[in-house]
Amino acid sequence: MTSTNAIEKALQQKIAEEIRTEVKVFIKTIQEKFRTPYNECSFYDISKTNSDDRSFHIQSHEMENLLCRMLHSGHEDAMLKKKSQELLNKLELI
């Protein structure tokens, strides 16, 4: 059974890397298209609406961690299920 856990942990690491890679591409695009040419924004306002009193501010380097956590918590289970099934299909076990 430990090999099954090792496979699941490896898939979880692959998922985390995939999410981080996509977020890095997104952040790089923001840097290239907005921050570098205009250099205006030091903080990003995070809120549900423009008038939401519960807003908070993050620096651009904090946005990467926030996006990774959001995507990870929102998609990890479904990604793990799909990647596990793809692995089983490749191994022709099921």
SVG drawing of the C-alpha trace seen along z (x, -y; Angstrom):
<svg xmlns="http://www.w3.org/2000/svg" viewBox="-20 -55 29 59">
<polyline fill="none" stroke="black" stroke-width="0.4" points="0.0,0.0 2.9,-2.4 3.5,-2.4 0.0,-3.5 0.5,-6.4 3.8,-7.3 2.1,-7.4 -0.7,-9.6 1.9,-11.9 3.9,-12.1 0.7,-13.0 -0.1,-15.7 3.4,-17.1 2.9,-17.1 -0.4,-18.9 1.2,-21.5 4.0,-22.0 1.4,-22.3 -0.6,-24.9 2.6,-26.9 3.8,-26.8 0.5,-28.2 0.4,-30.9 4.0,-31.9 3.1,-32.3 0.1,-34.5 2.2,-36.6 4.9,-37.0 2.3,-38.2 1.0,-40.8 4.5,-42.0 5.3,-42.3 2.1,-44.0 1.2,-46.2 3.8,-46.5 7.0,-47.0 5.7,-49.5 3.5,-51.5 5.0,-50.7 2.0,-52.2 0.5,-49.4 2.4,-48.3 -0.6,-46.6 -3.6,-44.8 -7.0,-45.2 -8.8,-41.9 -12.5,-42.1 -15.8,-40.6 -16.9,-44.0 -15.6,-47.5 -17.7,-48.6 -16.9,-45.6 -15.6,-46.8 -13.9,-43.4 -11.2,-44.1 -7.5,-43.6 -4.4,-44.5 -1.5,-42.3 1.7,-43.1 2.4,-41.7 4.8,-39.0 2.1,-37.8 -0.4,-37.4 1.4,-34.3 1.0,-32.4 -2.6,-33.5 -3.5,-32.3 -1.7,-29.0 -3.6,-28.4 -6.9,-29.3 -6.3,-27.0 -5.0,-24.2 -7.9,-24.2 -10.4,-24.6 -9.0,-22.0 -6.7,-19.6 -9.3,-16.9 -10.6,-16.8 -7.1,-17.0 -6.0,-14.1 -9.0,-12.0 -8.4,-12.6 -4.6,-12.1 -5.1,-8.9 -7.6,-7.6 -5.2,-8.5 -2.4,-6.6 -4.6,-3.6 -5.6,-3.7 -1.9,-3.9 -1.2,-0.9 -4.3,0.9 -5.3,2.0 -8.9,0.9"/>
</svg>
